[in-house]
Each structure stands twice: as C-alpha cells, then as structure tokens.
Amino acid sequence: MKGIILAGGSGTRLHPITLAVSKQLLPVNDKPMIYYPLSVLMLAGVREILVVSTPADVPHFRRLLGDGSRLGLSIDYAEQPEPGGIAQAFLIGADHIGDDTAALILGDNIFHGQAFSEVLEENSRDVRGCVLFGYAVRDPERYGVGEVDASGRLVSIEEKPARPRSNRAITGLYFYDNDVVDIAKNLQPSPRGELEITDVNRVYLERGQAKLVDLGRGFAWLDTGTPESLLQAGQYVQTLEERQGVRIACLEEVALRMGFIDAEECYRLGAEIPKSSYGQYVMSIASGF
C-alpha cells in the first residue's frame, strides 16, 4: 500500500496564523501537526509516502521530514498549485500509487485510540473497494455522513445532510484499491470547482464495495482547522502525554516498534535533539527497548 498525506490549502480559518506557514506545520502540543497523520500511515505499515502541498510549503516539509530514510521510510513530495479537492490527490499521486492500493489521510486530522494499529493493519490488508472510517459525532450535519447495514457495508453517503440518517461522520482517512486512480480521473468537478472525495466514495458505494469501519467509543478523532480546535487538540495530547508518560505520534518510537529502524538508530535520532524533552523521550524509549 502506498500512502498520501494531503497537506495543502491556505488554512484560511486559521488566519493570520497561517499567512506565513502551512497549517500542517503548526505545533500540536510538542510536535508538528503532520507528525500525527504520518504516524497513522506508519502504524498501517505504509512506508512509501507522498506529501502533497503547495509550491511554497513543499520545501518546508522537505526540510522537516527529508526523504524519510532516517525513519525507514521513503518520502517524496508533490505540488498542488491550487486547491482542487481531496480527490485531486489521486491524480497528483498517480505515478506514486502505480499498481498498488492507496491510503489517503488529511494532514490536519488527528487519530488516537487503543489498538488503533491493529485496526489499521486489519483493514489495510488486501483492500478491495474502499474502506472508510466512521466516528460518532454530536453534530453530523456538519460532515459527510455514512449509513451502514448490519454487516458494516456502507449503504448511503450524505454530504452535510439537514436530516442525517446516522451520526457517523466520515473521517479524513481513506483506504482504496487501485481503481481509485481511474475513478478520480473520470470525476467531474463539483459546483465549487473541486474533485470531491465524496464522489469517489459514491462510485464504490454504487459498486457495493464500500465499507465503513466504526472507530467506536473511547477513540479520539480531532480536526485542527480552527483556532479553537487546534488549541483543544494540543490540550488533549498534552493531558494524555503527561498522565500516561508516553508520546502520541512520536515518529521515532513508531518506526522502532514497527521494525522500520532498530534501537541504535532510534537512539541516535533522539541524541540529535538532546536538549528537548522529545529527544530525551526518544533516547529513553530506545534504551529500554
């Protein structure tokens, strides 16, 4: 499976914070926002990843993440000159995907929950059709909403419905088979001039190949698109990290536990930033592994 992180856009709801920096480079507690979606792909076993962003921001992501080899990954970069919709990522990343399945995650979505790696591993294996991830919300009318039957098969998708048929919002994490590239190529732009991810999902729905995985209670899905939600996400991460003594989305630790790097390599990465609590944490994890 090949991974894509869509980290474009201008972050208008966060202006003036994002006038000079990409939203996905803003801090969420102790690390850049993009660490969180990147860690999700890593937990799914994805090691070849394309970061899609604006021409102005790609150099900043490249400086932060490099080619990924330090983490046992292969990270490449592509430009999205203008916002053209989430589904445009499959056109930009067509060569990256090749003949493989694809995982797409939005760069401003944060996921956290018990046994999440097992959920990701199970659903990323041998994808046929599409796998979406649903999360119960209080205000489903603000989101794309999925309705499922007793077997978990998706039976309807509604975009910001006035009267939702369920309270399951469709999150910003998507797994697809290789047909997604051709589906995206044949989409017509929506009235707002974008290639909509909901239209991609509806094609799979009509084929009877759409599955919605319920993330369940006790799980956290956070969107960081407004100053309020960005602050709340940082407070959530800070609270958990301080109480549990573990770090959420620590890329070096994830790479170590997934077997992408060994303990010596992990320790060396932490030793490069020894004065920060993050670097000290990485070294302690490597030492005790």
Salt bridges, closest charged atoms under 4 A:
ASP30 OD1 - LYS31 NZ 2.49
ASP30 OD2 - ARG247 NH1 2.36
GLU48 OE1 - LYS2 NZ 3.96
ASP108 OD2 - LYS23 NZ 2.81
GLU121 OE2 - ARG125 NH2 3.91
ASP126 OD2 - ARG128 NH2 3.42
ASP139 OD2 - ARG142 NH1 2.98
GLU147 OE1 - ARG165 NH1 3.69
ASP149 OD2 - ARG153 NE 3.39
GLU158 OE2 - ARG165 NE 3.78
ASP179 OD2 - ARG207 NH1 3.09
GLU194 OE1 - ARG192 NE 3.58
GLU196 OE2 - ARG192 NE 2.66
ASP199 OD1 - ARG202 NH1 3.58
ASP214 OD2 - ARG168 NH2 2.82
GLU241 OE2 - LYS31 NZ 2.87
GLU253 OE2 - ARG257 NE 2.95
GLU272 OE1 - ARG70 NH2 2.85
